[in-house]
Amino acid sequence: MKQNNSNRRMLLLLLFIFPCFVFAQTTITGTVNSDKGDTIPFANVIEKGTTNGTTTDMDGNFSIQVSTVPATLVFSSLGFETVEQQVSSAGAISVTMAESAEALEEVVVTGLATSVKRTNSANAVASISAEELTGTTPPPTLDGALYGKFAGAIVNANSGAPGGGLSIKLRGATSLQGNIQPLYIIDGVYVDNSSLAAGLNAVSAAAAGGSASNQDNPTNRIADINPEDIESIEILKGASAAAIYGSRAAAGVVIITTKKGKAGETKFRFSQSTGWNEAINLLGLRDYTTERVRTSFGDAAAQEFNLARAQGRLIDYEKEIYGEHGFISITNFSMSGGDDKSKFYAGVSHNNENGIVQNTGYEKTSLRLNLDHKPKDYLKLALSTNYIYSSSDRGFFNNDNSGTTIGVTLTGTTPWLQLFPDENGVYPDNPAGASNPLQTRDLVRNNETVNRVIMGGSANLDIYRADNSNLELILRGGLDFYGQQSRAIFPKELQFQKLINGGLNGVSVQGETQNKNYNLSAFLVHNINTDSDINFRTQAGLTREYFDQNTQLITASGLVASETNVDQAANTGVNQTRLLQEDSGFFAQEEINFKDMFIATVGVRGDKSSNNGDANELFYYPKASLAVNLNEMGFWGDGSVWNQFKLRAAYGEAGNFPPFGALFTSYNAFSTDGLLGISLIGIRGDGSLKSERQKELEFGTDLGFFDGRLSLSGTYYIKTIDDLILRAALEPSTGFTTQFVNAGELQNKGIELSLNATPVITDDFQWDLSVNFFKNTSEITRLDVPAFNVGAFGATLGTYRIEEGSSATQIVGIGPNPGENGFQQFGDSEPDFQMAFNNSLRYKNFDLSFLWQWKNGGENINLTTLLSDLNGTTHDYDDIALDPEGQLGNGDYRLSQLGSSAEVFVEDASYLRLRELGLYYTINKRAMSGVLGGNIDSVRLGFSGTNLINIFDYNSYDPEVSNFGGGTIFTGVEVTPFPSSKRFLFHVAVNF
């Protein structure tokens, strides 16, 4: 009886305990950290084989209930290797995740507040890491570092002078007379990239003929940014990716993220680069003989030539001007560190670069402090600050109609002239030109000085977090403030300033610009994971941008004695330009992700601006995209060579504001007999003018093989710019000459291909290779005004022509075989294609990297050669290569075509260029164990160069030129520019 009762009690106990085993939940808690000691917020924690999961909080902590133990948990996060860890009992665990360089490169922007893995992106977003940016050689400027780094960008140098002067076009022409430069955003701050003229036209009179656009070739302000401070750059090349940025995104968006601190021991880095630069290509002297001199310059010149040759004083003035080896020094120091709550990064840099012309150069000092702080588990704060001082001496170059710039004067300067100063420092007048180029070089000053502060701050507030959902509030603000001073001084002792020579008796041009941009934004981001393995990410937000630029330019002539103050002059003129704009808008975006198989995104941006005719009218910019990862669908087994096969499509729209002066009529002030009045400037405003609207459709595929050792990407896009803004002629009876109108449509079609491979990898050797290729073609698909010429100096010399059915960048001119429009087409400034080949080879402690860039096709209008021909000084004047009859030398043949055909002035601008080369040796910590107590982590020694090999047939200094600055698509017009240079640098970097 007792035995039976005992058995019954045991049975009852088992019946009670068994359901507890069946239905009990085991709680596992823990912390997820990186291999560098940082906690990892918002990492995914999934019970393997189930949909049960959670995410870590702001401090990397998590808690998850599992049905039974042992259990396997899978930890994943963007930028880290996935970790699987088996847990055999309840309690707290610690998980360490290693950073993945490959995964870090795969994070791209999808909205104003979020990012996504590259493998899930539906757009071809280009990303450039810090290593790609500065790892081979320190670039002279930030935008100069983008050459050849990704498909779809055409970079043109507006000037070879130190300190920059570049323009970037993404996916072809995005406007004809509006903004064509991308929007730059640094740590959430809208950054100004203006190029402000120094007022040199008062002396050069360059705008008195041909195009009246900016020909001063000033520095563009993105050159202020220190490339060493940058962690990564993402380029949204078209509206399909950039639509979420709305009215300012038609020319693309460049998103820059600067370096942040990392938790752990404070780390220091010091680097010093020293070297020199020199001209890429000097043209050299004409092969003068007595007979040639007599034929071109007369008997007296022949006698002077013979005497100078006999005395050994023939001077190559081109080499005298452009033959300097400018000293370069680049110093950087940075430190970073912190703990789990607070992290910091601080850096200081100083660049000092002399130009290839005496009295030209660039000096820049940059200070940066970035802070990240988590005062609470649910709150994260970040602050990014940057102060920059820069000073740039640009010289006096490029086109002019007064014959006074150094380049124009050199085209008429012969080697037997004596132009050096005497023992008293007095320069002789140049009998062959309006100025003495040595005197101009030594006495003219053209300086730009900038003091700039860029600050950005953000706050991430974790409003709530549950097992399968979370809501986050993100607040951001940014300020970009700078003051720029320009000083152009032309002393009265200059040959072309003397009253006896018709000069102005000294000119002082002084400019002051105050620029203030600030932007504010607030976003809500909601994530939810459903039981069906679908992730919904919703984001919405409000934005506000404010832009205020005030430029005052004072021109004074008739200077008193040696004074340069503008109030010490006989004549003064003042010009002021105010640009004031306020934008505001909203955006909303929904992303749907089903098991990483299908990733769909829809969104819309709504903007209004004071730069619209109706400042309260909202303009909407939609976007939609779909990415399909076939490799996530189980078609291939674990042993397959495939690791990615993605198909993608995206559509988006973005805007481009009307140019300054297009919406409202402006007037000039004048005075007559002491009475003030106003006069028309010839341009009639139109308040109903619409912003240009870009619509882009993009298709592509991304393929990956052999565990990522080989990847291919291809993209085809169609980009249409509607409501194209053009400047149309008006009847003189209106009292105006032109008016901006919406009168056309422009279309770009292009293909972008890229390949990344690791052909060889062993314990001691690794070879990484990347190749990119792109091609773009444009067409004016609709034109509501008569066809017109624009962007150069007339059909006699070659000019751009806008007409329906033709490329937006075609070059036409007079010729023997004109078309129906009366002109003959001689080329197109758009390249046939561009390619880049980037190689990185590592053998033990040696690193060799080099980047080749190949531009095939695309024409320039070369007027430097024309001016030299007119003066009889061209280096190839006597070569017989152009004349079909084989009779005339090149110079005489080109001159024979002047007025009958522009063909000889339009030249192929193809090139093959070794853009970057770097060779380094790293001494590791083990080898440095006895130095400074073993506190040195590594020392890196090396040599690098930029533009070391340049192969082209173009008959001037460099086929990469633009006479009219970065604000126009009509590049490739050359008139005696400041020549480009190559750089040679030696490096040492110490990490400790």
NORUR-V901605 format. One record per residue. N is the residue number from 1. RES is the residue in one letter. PHI is phi as a letter, one per 40 degrees, with the letter a starting at -180 (NA if undefined). D_LAST is the distance of its C-alpha to the last C-alpha in Angstrom with 2 decimals. Layout:
BEGIN
<<N/RES/PHI/D_LAST> <N/RES/PHI/D_LAST>>
END
This chain:
BEGIN
<<1/M/NA/81.74> <2/K/c/78.71> <3/Q/c/77.09> <4/N/c/77.74> <5/N/c/76.37> <6/S/c/73.25> <7/N/c/72.75> <8/R/c/73.28> <9/R/c/70.73> <10/M/c/68.16> <11/L/c/68.96> <12/L/c/68.62> <13/L/c/65.26> <14/L/c/63.95> <15/L/c/65.33> <16/F/c/63.46> <17/I/c/60.08> <18/F/d/59.95> <19/P/c/59.66> <20/C/c/56.81> <21/F/c/54.94> <22/V/c/55.90> <23/F/b/54.91> <24/A/c/52.12> <25/Q/b/48.62> <26/T/b/45.52> <27/T/c/42.65> <28/I/b/39.09> <29/T/b/36.24> <30/G/i/32.51> <31/T/b/29.08> <32/V/b/27.14> <33/N/b/23.32> <34/S/c/20.79> <35/D/c/18.67> <36/K/b/15.69> <37/G/g/17.82> <38/D/c/19.50> <39/T/c/23.26> <40/I/b/25.20> <41/P/c/28.18> <42/F/g/31.35> <43/A/c/30.69> <44/N/c/34.03> <45/V/b/35.42> <46/I/b/38.55> <47/E/c/40.89> <48/K/d/41.20> <49/G/g/44.58> <50/T/b/45.54> <51/T/c/45.11> <52/N/c/44.04> <53/G/a/40.65> <54/T/a/38.56> <55/T/b/35.20> <56/T/c/32.42> <57/D/c/32.39> <58/M/c/29.75> <59/D/b/27.89> <60/G/g/28.23> <61/N/c/31.27> <62/F/a/34.38> <63/S/a/37.83> <64/I/a/40.19> <65/Q/b/43.62> <66/V/b/44.61> <67/S/c/48.12> <68/T/a/47.48> <69/V/b/44.93> <70/P/c/43.40> <71/A/b/41.99> <72/T/b/39.26> <73/L/b/37.02> <74/V/b/35.26> <75/F/b/32.10> <76/S/a/31.14> <77/S/a/29.20> <78/L/d/28.32> <79/G/g/25.00> <80/F/b/24.99> <81/E/c/26.70> <82/T/c/30.02> <83/V/b/30.29> <84/E/b/33.61> <85/Q/b/33.95> <86/Q/c/37.19> <87/V/b/38.20> <88/S/b/41.01> <89/S/a/41.73> <90/A/c/41.47> <91/G/h/38.61> <92/A/b/34.96> <93/I/b/32.41> <94/S/b/28.70> <95/V/b/27.69> <96/T/b/24.31> <97/M/b/24.20> <98/A/c/21.78> <99/E/c/20.86> <100/S/b/22.98> <101/A/c/21.89> <102/E/c/25.60> <103/A/c/26.71> <104/L/d/24.31> <105/E/c/25.96> <106/E/c/29.30> <107/V/c/29.21> <108/V/b/31.42> <109/V/c/33.17> <110/T/b/36.74> <111/G/a/37.55> <112/L/c/36.46> <113/A/b/34.95> <114/T/b/34.22> <115/S/b/32.76> <116/V/a/33.91> <117/K/c/32.82> <118/R/d/33.38> <119/T/c/35.71> <120/N/b/37.91> <121/S/c/37.84> <122/A/c/41.15> <123/N/b/39.72> <124/A/c/37.92> <125/V/c/34.88> <126/A/c/32.35> <127/S/b/28.65> <128/I/b/25.81> <129/S/c/22.22> <130/A/c/19.13> <131/E/c/18.77> <132/E/c/22.43> <133/L/c/22.24> <134/T/b/19.55> <135/G/c/18.34> <136/T/c/21.05> <137/T/a/21.36> <138/P/c/20.73> <139/P/c/24.16> <140/P/c/26.15> <141/T/a/26.91> <142/L/d/26.37> <143/D/c/29.87> <144/G/c/29.55> <145/A/c/26.89> <146/L/c/29.59> <147/Y/d/31.75> <148/G/g/32.67> <149/K/c/30.16> <150/F/a/32.94> <151/A/c/36.71> <152/G/h/38.90> <153/A/b/37.37> <154/I/b/38.93> <155/V/b/36.83> <156/N/b/38.78> <157/A/c/37.77> <158/N/c/40.02> <159/S/a/38.93> <160/G/c/36.78> <161/A/c/35.93> <162/P/d/32.27> <163/G/h/31.11> <164/G/h/32.57> <165/G/h/35.96> <166/L/b/35.87> <167/S/b/37.94> <168/I/b/37.32> <169/K/b/40.23> <170/L/b/39.81> <171/R/f/42.65> <172/G/g/45.02> <173/A/c/47.06> <174/T/b/46.88> <175/S/a/49.20> <176/L/c/51.42> <177/Q/b/51.41> <178/G/b/49.00> <179/N/c/45.22> <180/I/b/43.57> <181/Q/c/39.87> <182/P/c/37.85> <183/L/c/36.84> <184/Y/b/33.14> <185/I/b/31.59> <186/I/b/28.04> <187/D/f/27.03> <188/G/g/30.77> <189/V/c/31.65> <190/Y/c/34.43> <191/V/b/33.13> <192/D/c/35.59> <193/N/b/35.63> <194/S/c/38.60> <195/S/b/39.51> <196/L/b/41.57> <197/A/c/44.08> <198/A/c/44.19> <199/G/g/47.99> <200/L/c/48.33> <201/N/c/51.43> <202/A/c/53.38> <203/V/b/53.13> <204/S/c/52.57> <205/A/f/55.18> <206/A/c/53.32> <207/A/c/54.53> <208/A/c/58.12> <209/G/a/58.56> <210/G/g/57.25> <211/S/c/54.75> <212/A/c/54.10> <213/S/c/50.60> <214/N/c/47.51> <215/Q/b/47.24> <216/D/c/44.88> <217/N/f/41.84> <218/P/c/39.50> <219/T/c/35.85> <220/N/c/35.34> <221/R/c/33.23> <222/I/c/30.88> <223/A/c/29.34> <224/D/c/27.82> <225/I/c/25.21> <226/N/c/21.70> <227/P/c/21.08> <228/E/c/17.26> <229/D/c/17.90> <230/I/c/19.99> <231/E/c/19.44> <232/S/a/22.91> <233/I/b/26.36> <234/E/b/29.69> <235/I/b/32.91> <236/L/c/36.23> <237/K/c/38.52> <238/G/a/41.91> <239/A/c/44.00> <240/S/c/44.03> <241/A/c/40.34> <242/A/c/40.21> <243/A/d/43.53> <244/I/c/41.93> <245/Y/c/40.81> <246/G/g/44.46> <247/S/c/45.91> <248/R/b/42.84> <249/A/b/41.72> <250/A/c/44.29> <251/A/c/41.98> <252/G/g/39.14> <253/V/b/36.07> <254/V/b/32.41> <255/I/b/30.20> <256/I/b/26.62> <257/T/b/24.01> <258/T/c/20.86> <259/K/c/17.47> <260/K/b/17.38> <261/G/c/15.10> <262/K/b/14.70> <263/A/c/15.52> <264/G/h/13.25> <265/E/d/10.33> <266/T/c/8.90> <267/K/b/5.97> <268/F/b/5.23> <269/R/a/6.38> <270/F/b/8.58> <271/S/b/11.52> <272/Q/b/14.77> <273/S/b/17.97> <274/T/b/21.11> <275/G/a/24.52> <276/W/a/28.02> <277/N/b/30.55> <278/E/a/34.20> <279/A/c/37.17> <280/I/c/37.46> <281/N/a/41.14> <282/L/c/43.59> <283/L/c/47.19> <284/G/g/48.76> <285/L/c/52.24> <286/R/c/55.58> <287/D/c/57.40> <288/Y/c/59.82> <289/T/b/63.15> <290/T/d/65.98> <291/E/c/68.02> <292/R/c/65.24> <293/V/c/64.53> <294/R/c/68.26> <295/T/c/68.62> <296/S/c/65.71> <297/F/b/65.83> <298/G/h/69.27> <299/D/c/70.84> <300/A/c/69.24> <301/A/c/65.74> <302/A/c/66.73> <303/Q/c/67.79> <304/E/c/64.52> <305/F/c/62.57> <306/N/c/64.56> <307/L/c/64.12> <308/A/c/60.36> <309/R/c/60.02> <310/A/c/62.17> <311/Q/c/60.07> <312/G/g/56.76> <313/R/b/55.54> <314/L/c/55.12> <315/I/b/51.89> <316/D/c/49.70> <317/Y/c/48.94> <318/E/c/46.83> <319/K/c/44.46> <320/E/c/44.76> <321/I/c/43.64> <322/Y/c/41.13> <323/G/c/39.99> <324/E/c/37.08> <325/H/b/33.61> <326/G/c/31.59> <327/F/c/28.27> <328/I/b/25.23> <329/S/b/21.93> <330/I/b/19.36> <331/T/b/16.33> <332/N/b/13.96> <333/F/b/11.35> <334/S/a/10.65> <335/M/a/9.46> <336/S/a/11.03> <337/G/i/12.18> <338/G/h/15.53> <339/D/b/18.08> <340/D/c/21.14> <341/K/c/23.00> <342/S/b/20.72> <343/K/b/17.75> <344/F/a/16.37> <345/Y/b/14.77> <346/A/b/14.82> <347/G/a/14.64> <348/V/b/16.34> <349/S/b/17.60> <350/H/b/20.23> <351/N/b/22.46> <352/N/b/25.19> <353/E/b/27.56> <354/N/c/30.93> <355/G/c/33.65> <356/I/c/35.98> <357/V/b/38.62> <358/Q/d/38.54> <359/N/g/38.01> <360/T/b/36.23> <361/G/i/32.57> <362/Y/a/30.06> <363/E/b/27.55> <364/K/a/25.45> <365/T/b/23.05> <366/S/b/21.66> <367/L/b/20.25> <368/R/b/19.48> <369/L/a/19.22> <370/N/b/19.82> <371/L/b/20.78> <372/D/b/22.12> <373/H/a/24.16> <374/K/b/26.66> <375/P/c/29.07> <376/K/b/31.48> <377/D/c/31.59> <378/Y/b/33.62> <379/L/b/31.85> <380/K/b/28.65> <381/L/b/27.82> <382/A/a/25.55> <383/L/b/25.17> <384/S/b/23.93> <385/T/b/24.18> <386/N/a/23.84> <387/Y/b/25.26> <388/I/b/26.00> <389/Y/b/27.80> <390/S/b/29.13> <391/S/b/31.80> <392/S/b/33.51> <393/D/b/36.27> <394/R/c/38.28> <395/G/g/41.25> <396/F/b/44.78> <397/F/b/45.20> <398/N/g/46.79> <399/N/c/50.37> <400/D/a/52.92> <401/N/b/56.67> <402/S/b/56.94> <403/G/g/55.75> <404/T/b/53.15> <405/T/c/49.66> <406/I/c/47.99> <407/G/c/48.11> <408/V/c/51.75> <409/T/c/52.79> <410/L/c/51.17> <411/T/c/53.39> <412/G/b/56.37> <413/T/c/54.96> <414/T/c/56.45> <415/P/c/55.10> <416/W/c/58.10> <417/L/c/57.64> <418/Q/b/56.47> <419/L/b/54.05> <420/F/c/51.88> <421/P/c/52.47> <422/D/c/54.71> <423/E/c/53.90> <424/N/c/54.34> <425/G/g/51.84> <426/V/c/54.67> <427/Y/c/54.22> <428/P/c/57.34> <429/D/c/58.38> <430/N/c/57.80> <431/P/c/61.30> <432/A/b/60.10> <433/G/a/58.29> <434/A/c/57.85> <435/S/a/54.76> <436/N/c/53.15> <437/P/c/49.75> <438/L/c/48.21> <439/Q/c/49.47> <440/T/c/48.21> <441/R/d/44.74> <442/D/c/44.61> <443/L/b/46.27> <444/V/c/45.65> <445/R/b/42.73> <446/N/b/41.56> <447/N/b/38.50> <448/E/b/36.88> <449/T/b/34.68> <450/V/b/33.07> <451/N/b/31.59> <452/R/b/30.50> <453/V/b/29.30> <454/I/b/28.65> <455/M/b/28.42> <456/G/b/28.86> <457/G/b/29.29> <458/S/a/30.35> <459/A/b/31.71> <460/N/b/32.29> <461/L/b/35.01> <462/D/c/35.98> <463/I/c/39.73> <464/Y/a/40.77> <465/R/a/39.65> <466/A/b/42.05> <467/D/c/41.95> <468/N/b/42.84> <469/S/a/42.25> <470/N/a/40.13> <471/L/b/40.38> <472/E/b/37.57> <473/L/b/37.86> <474/I/b/35.35> <475/L/b/35.54> <476/R/b/33.82> <477/G/a/34.12> <478/G/a/32.82> <479/L/b/33.41> <480/D/b/33.07> <481/F/b/34.41> <482/Y/a/34.47> <483/G/b/36.68> <484/Q/b/37.32> <485/Q/b/39.30> <486/S/b/40.90> <487/R/b/42.69> <488/A/b/44.91> <489/I/b/46.87> <490/F/b/49.68> <491/P/c/51.29> <492/K/c/55.05> <493/E/c/55.00> <494/L/d/53.75> <495/Q/d/56.51> <496/F/c/56.74> <497/Q/b/56.73> <498/K/c/59.73> <499/L/c/62.86> <500/I/c/64.92> <501/N/c/62.92> <502/G/g/63.29> <503/G/c/59.88> <504/L/b/58.88> <505/N/g/58.37> <506/G/g/54.65> <507/V/b/52.67> <508/S/b/49.90> <509/V/b/48.41> <510/Q/b/46.12> <511/G/b/44.63> <512/E/b/43.02> <513/T/b/41.61> <514/Q/b/40.52> <515/N/b/39.11> <516/K/b/38.51> <517/N/b/37.90> <518/Y/a/37.38> <519/N/b/37.70> <520/L/b/38.30> <521/S/a/38.68> <522/A/b/39.41> <523/F/b/39.40> <524/L/b/40.70> <525/V/b/39.49> <526/H/b/41.54> <527/N/b/40.92> <528/I/a/43.54> <529/N/b/43.82> <530/T/c/47.44> <531/D/c/49.01> <532/S/c/49.73> <533/D/g/46.05> <534/I/b/46.11> <535/N/b/43.30> <536/F/b/44.31> <537/R/b/41.76> <538/T/b/43.40> <539/Q/b/41.80> <540/A/a/43.54> <541/G/a/42.63> <542/L/b/43.58> <543/T/b/41.96> <544/R/a/42.56> <545/E/b/41.46> <546/Y/b/42.41> <547/F/b/42.17> <548/D/a/43.33> <549/Q/b/43.15> <550/N/b/45.25> <551/T/b/45.52> <552/Q/b/47.78> <553/L/b/48.57> <554/I/b/50.75> <555/T/b/52.39> <556/A/b/54.18> <557/S/b/56.32> <558/G/g/58.54> <559/L/c/56.03> <560/V/c/57.47> <561/A/f/56.71> <562/S/b/52.95> <563/E/c/52.08> <564/T/b/49.68> <565/N/c/50.15> <566/V/c/51.95> <567/D/c/54.58> <568/Q/b/55.56> <569/A/a/57.16> <570/A/c/60.61> <571/N/b/59.62> <572/T/b/56.99> <573/G/b/56.34> <574/V/b/54.18> <575/N/b/52.87> <576/Q/b/51.10> <577/T/b/49.70> <578/R/b/48.88> <579/L/b/47.25> <580/L/b/47.41> <581/Q/a/47.01> <582/E/b/46.69> <583/D/b/46.10> <584/S/a/46.28> <585/G/a/46.63> <586/F/a/46.09> <587/F/a/44.97> <588/A/a/45.56> <589/Q/a/44.34> <590/E/b/45.12> <591/E/b/43.28> <592/I/b/45.00> <593/N/b/43.31> <594/F/b/45.46> <595/K/f/43.41> <596/D/g/41.23> <597/M/c/44.41> <598/F/b/45.69> <599/I/b/43.57> <600/A/b/45.68> <601/T/b/44.78> <602/V/b/47.15> <603/G/a/46.42> <604/V/a/47.80> <605/R/b/46.62> <606/G/b/49.10> <607/D/b/48.56> <608/K/b/50.60> <609/S/a/49.92> <610/S/c/51.52> <611/N/c/51.25> <612/N/c/53.93> <613/G/d/57.60> <614/D/b/57.97> <615/A/c/54.92> <616/N/b/55.79> <617/E/c/56.29> <618/L/c/53.83> <619/F/b/52.72> <620/Y/b/51.61> <621/Y/b/49.11> <622/P/c/49.27> <623/K/a/47.06> <624/A/a/47.52> <625/S/a/45.84> <626/L/a/46.13> <627/A/b/43.87> <628/V/b/45.35> <629/N/c/43.19> <630/L/c/45.71> <631/N/c/43.21> <632/E/c/43.17> <633/M/c/46.95> <634/G/g/47.15> <635/F/c/48.78> <636/W/b/46.54> <637/G/c/45.88> <638/D/c/42.65> <639/G/c/43.02> <640/S/c/43.39> <641/V/c/41.27> <642/W/c/41.29> <643/N/b/38.52> <644/Q/a/39.30> <645/F/a/42.50> <646/K/b/42.57> <647/L/b/45.28> <648/R/a/44.68> <649/A/a/46.65> <650/A/a/45.93> <651/Y/b/47.93> <652/G/a/47.04> <653/E/b/48.24> <654/A/a/46.55> <655/G/b/47.85> <656/N/a/47.62> <657/F/c/49.03> <658/P/c/51.75> <659/P/c/50.60> <660/F/d/50.99> <661/G/g/54.67> <662/A/c/56.04> <663/L/c/57.24> <664/F/b/58.92> <665/T/c/60.94> <666/S/b/59.42> <667/Y/b/61.43> <668/N/b/61.10> <669/A/c/62.49> <670/F/a/64.88> <671/S/b/67.29> <672/T/b/70.88> <673/D/f/72.92> <674/G/g/70.66> <675/L/c/71.03> <676/L/c/67.90> <677/G/a/67.89> <678/I/b/65.85> <679/S/b/66.01> <680/L/c/64.93> <681/I/c/61.90> <682/G/h/63.44> <683/I/b/61.32> <684/R/c/63.01> <685/G/c/60.89> <686/D/b/61.49> <687/G/c/60.47> <688/S/c/61.22> <689/L/c/58.66> <690/K/c/56.52> <691/S/c/52.85> <692/E/c/52.18> <693/R/b/51.50> <694/Q/c/49.47> <695/K/b/50.35> <696/E/b/48.23> <697/L/b/48.97> <698/E/b/46.32> <699/F/b/46.75> <700/G/a/44.30> <701/T/a/43.21> <702/D/b/39.94> <703/L/b/40.05> <704/G/b/37.58> <705/F/b/38.11> <706/F/f/36.69> <707/D/f/34.15> <708/G/g/32.68> <709/R/c/32.47> <710/L/b/35.12> <711/S/b/35.80> <712/L/b/38.35> <713/S/a/39.07> <714/G/b/42.14> <715/T/b/43.29> <716/Y/b/46.55> <717/Y/b/47.11> <718/I/b/50.06> <719/K/b/49.29> <720/T/b/52.22> <721/I/b/52.14> <722/D/b/55.32> <723/D/f/56.82> <724/L/d/55.40> <725/I/c/55.52> <726/L/b/57.37> <727/R/b/58.89> <728/A/b/62.63> <729/A/c/65.34> <730/L/b/68.01> <731/E/c/71.58> <732/P/d/71.88> <733/S/c/74.53> <734/T/c/71.85> <735/G/g/70.47> <736/F/b/67.11> <737/T/b/65.79> <738/T/a/63.23> <739/Q/a/61.98> <740/F/c/59.05> <741/V/b/60.42> <742/N/c/59.38> <743/A/a/61.06> <744/G/i/59.42> <745/E/a/57.23> <746/L/b/54.41> <747/Q/b/53.17> <748/N/b/50.14> <749/K/b/49.93> <750/G/a/47.00> <751/I/b/45.30> <752/E/b/41.60> <753/L/b/40.43> <754/S/a/37.04> <755/L/b/36.00> <756/N/b/32.72> <757/A/a/32.61> <758/T/b/30.67> <759/P/c/33.33> <760/V/b/31.50> <761/I/a/28.95> <762/T/b/28.52> <763/D/c/25.97> <764/D/b/24.88> <765/F/b/26.06> <766/Q/a/26.14> <767/W/b/28.04> <768/D/b/27.93> <769/L/b/30.68> <770/S/b/31.76> <771/V/b/34.95> <772/N/b/36.43> <773/F/a/39.94> <774/F/a/41.83> <775/K/a/45.21> <776/N/b/46.84> <777/T/b/50.43> <778/S/b/51.93> <779/E/a/55.52> <780/I/c/57.47> <781/T/c/59.48> <782/R/a/61.52> <783/L/a/62.39> <784/D/c/64.82> <785/V/b/65.16> <786/P/d/66.39> <787/A/d/63.92> <788/F/a/62.23> <789/N/c/60.10> <790/V/a/56.79> <791/G/g/53.51> <792/A/a/54.58> <793/F/b/57.33> <794/G/h/60.39> <795/A/c/62.03> <796/T/c/62.99> <797/L/b/59.37> <798/G/h/58.06> <799/T/a/57.06> <800/Y/c/55.85> <801/R/b/58.63> <802/I/b/58.63> <803/E/a/61.45> <804/E/c/62.15> <805/G/g/61.48> <806/S/b/59.06> <807/S/c/55.33> <808/A/c/53.78> <809/T/b/52.22> <810/Q/c/55.16> <811/I/b/56.01> <812/V/b/59.71> <813/G/a/61.96> <814/I/c/65.40> <815/G/a/66.41> <816/P/c/69.35> <817/N/b/69.00> <818/P/c/68.47> <819/G/c/68.44> <820/E/c/70.45> <821/N/c/68.20> <822/G/g/69.13> <823/F/b/65.71> <824/Q/b/64.20> <825/Q/c/60.81> <826/F/b/58.55> <827/G/i/55.24> <828/D/a/52.58> <829/S/c/49.18> <830/E/c/47.84> <831/P/c/46.37> <832/D/c/48.14> <833/F/a/44.79> <834/Q/b/41.10> <835/M/b/38.79> <836/A/a/35.17> <837/F/b/33.71> <838/N/b/29.98> <839/N/b/28.68> <840/S/b/25.34> <841/L/b/25.35> <842/R/b/22.69> <843/Y/b/23.48> <844/K/f/21.08> <845/N/c/17.99> <846/F/c/20.03> <847/D/b/20.44> <848/L/b/23.53> <849/S/b/24.53> <850/F/a/27.62> <851/L/b/29.81> <852/W/b/33.53> <853/Q/b/35.61> <854/W/b/39.40> <855/K/b/41.74> <856/N/b/45.30> <857/G/g/48.12> <858/G/g/48.30> <859/E/b/50.16> <860/N/b/49.56> <861/I/c/52.20> <862/N/c/51.62> <863/L/b/53.35> <864/T/c/51.40> <865/T/c/53.51> <866/L/c/56.64> <867/L/c/56.13> <868/S/c/55.55> <869/D/c/58.69> <870/L/c/60.72> <871/N/c/59.73> <872/G/g/60.27> <873/T/b/56.77> <874/T/c/55.17> <875/H/c/53.39> <876/D/b/55.46> <877/Y/d/58.62> <878/D/c/60.80> <879/D/c/59.46> <880/I/b/62.02> <881/A/b/60.19> <882/L/c/61.07> <883/D/c/64.84> <884/P/d/66.61> <885/E/c/69.52> <886/G/g/67.36> <887/Q/b/68.94> <888/L/c/66.65> <889/G/c/63.27> <890/N/d/60.42> <891/G/c/60.58> <892/D/c/64.34> <893/Y/c/64.22> <894/R/c/61.68> <895/L/c/63.77> <896/S/c/66.87> <897/Q/c/65.38> <898/L/c/64.64> <899/G/g/66.99> <900/S/b/68.02> <901/S/a/64.87> <902/A/c/61.22> <903/E/d/60.15> <904/V/c/58.85> <905/F/c/56.46> <906/V/b/54.84> <907/E/b/52.39> <908/D/c/50.30> <909/A/b/46.65> <910/S/c/45.19> <911/Y/a/42.11> <912/L/b/39.70> <913/R/b/36.29> <914/L/c/33.06> <915/R/c/31.11> <916/E/a/27.57> <917/L/a/26.18> <918/G/a/22.70> <919/L/b/21.77> <920/Y/b/18.21> <921/Y/b/16.82> <922/T/b/13.57> <923/I/c/12.37> <924/N/c/11.11> <925/K/c/9.37> <926/R/c/12.87> <927/A/c/13.53> <928/M/b/10.53> <929/S/c/11.55> <930/G/c/13.18> <931/V/c/10.73> <932/L/f/9.49> <933/G/g/10.84> <934/G/g/9.08> <935/N/c/5.78> <936/I/c/4.24> <937/D/c/5.03> <938/S/a/7.05> <939/V/b/8.85> <940/R/b/11.79> <941/L/b/14.92> <942/G/a/18.07> <943/F/b/21.35> <944/S/a/22.98> <945/G/a/26.26> <946/T/b/28.40> <947/N/f/32.17> <948/L/c/32.32> <949/I/b/35.56> <950/N/b/38.26> <951/I/b/41.57> <952/F/a/44.37> <953/D/b/48.02> <954/Y/d/47.84> <955/N/c/49.61> <956/S/a/47.17> <957/Y/c/43.60> <958/D/a/41.98> <959/P/c/43.58> <960/E/b/40.91> <961/V/b/42.48> <962/S/a/44.01> <963/N/c/46.32> <964/F/b/46.70> <965/G/g/43.17> <966/G/c/41.39> <967/G/c/44.01> <968/T/a/46.49> <969/I/c/46.88> <970/F/c/48.93> <971/T/c/46.20> <972/G/g/46.85> <973/V/b/49.18> <974/E/b/48.25> <975/V/b/49.63> <976/T/f/47.83> <977/P/c/44.28> <978/F/c/41.24> <979/P/c/40.20> <980/S/c/37.06> <981/S/b/34.39> <982/K/b/32.01> <983/R/b/28.43> <984/F/b/26.57> <985/L/b/22.85> <986/F/b/20.32> <987/H/b/16.61> <988/V/a/13.23> <989/A/b/10.01> <990/V/b/6.43> <991/N/b/3.79> <992/F/a/0.00>>
END
